[in-house]
Amino acid sequence: MKKACFIALTLIFSVYIPVQAQSTSALPWISGLVNVRYQYNGATDAHGFDVRRARLDFRGDLAPRATYRLQVDLAGTPKILDAYLQWRPTGRLAVRFCPPP
């Protein structure tokens, strides 16, 4: 069969690994995500892996009423996906400071 046919086999593996060093609130909560894809082209016998997403997420407490979060995507050109500082003056009120997009 000499038909030009393109076969793409995509396997996406997601790895989510949360890491907490100790119960101390001064240490950040670090987690990450990696998506890997495998492709195969039956017409040219070309195949290979590539990283679709590689993300790191840092969260923590700056003070008893102040928290932060920084999430970055490292696949391709690094970029910040989410970043903020949050202050809770009372139990029901939270003020979040975010950079402009």
C-alpha positions in Angstrom: 0.0 0.0 0.0 1.8 3.1 -1.3 -0.7 5.6 0.1 0.8 8.7 1.8 -0.7 8.5 5.2 0.2 10.4 8.2 -0.2 8.6 11.5 0.1 10.7 14.6 0.2 8.8 17.9 0.0 11.2 20.8 0.8 10.1 24.3 0.5 12.8 26.9 1.9 12.0 30.3 1.1 14.3 33.1 3.2 14.3 36.2 2.0 16.3 39.2 4.5 16.2 42.1 3.7 18.4 45.1 6.6 18.9 47.5 6.3 20.2 51.0 9.5 20.5 52.9 8.2 20.8 56.4 5.1 22.0 58.3 6.8 25.4 58.8 4.8 28.1 57.0 8.0 30.0 56.1 8.9 27.4 53.5 7.2 27.5 50.2 4.8 24.9 48.8 6.4 23.9 45.4 4.5 21.8 42.8 5.0 21.2 39.1 3.4 19.8 36.0 5.1 18.2 32.9 3.2 17.2 29.8 5.3 15.1 27.3 4.1 14.1 23.8 5.3 11.3 21.5 4.5 11.6 17.8 5.0 9.0 15.0 4.7 9.7 11.3 4.1 6.5 9.4 4.9 8.0 6.0 8.4 9.1 6.8 9.1 6.9 9.9 9.8 10.1 11.8 9.1 10.0 15.5 10.1 11.7 18.7 9.2 13.3 22.0 8.5 16.9 22.9 7.6 18.8 26.0 4.3 20.5 25.7 4.0 22.0 29.1 6.5 22.4 32.0 5.1 24.4 34.9 6.3 25.3 38.4 4.1 26.7 41.1 5.3 28.4 44.3 3.0 29.3 47.1 3.6 30.3 50.7 3.0 32.6 53.6 4.9 35.8 54.1 3.2 36.6 57.4 0.2 35.2 59.3 -2.2 37.2 57.1 -0.1 37.6 53.9 0.3 34.9 51.2 1.8 34.7 47.7 1.8 32.7 44.6 4.0 32.5 41.5 3.3 30.1 38.6 5.6 30.0 35.6 5.5 28.0 32.3 9.0 26.9 31.3 8.1 25.1 28.0 9.3 27.2 25.0 9.7 30.9 26.1 9.3 31.2 29.9 6.4 33.2 31.0 4.5 34.0 34.2 1.0 32.5 34.3 -0.1 33.7 37.7 1.5 35.9 40.3 -0.1 37.7 43.3 0.3 38.8 46.9 -2.7 38.5 49.1 -3.5 40.2 52.4 -6.3 39.1 54.8 -7.0 41.9 57.3 -10.0 40.0 58.6 -11.3 36.5 58.1 -13.9 37.5 55.5 -11.9 40.2 53.5 -9.0 39.4 51.3 -7.1 42.0 49.2 -5.1 40.6 46.3 -2.3 42.5 44.6 -1.6 41.3 41.0 0.7 42.6 38.4 -0.9 43.8 35.1 -1.1 41.1 32.4 
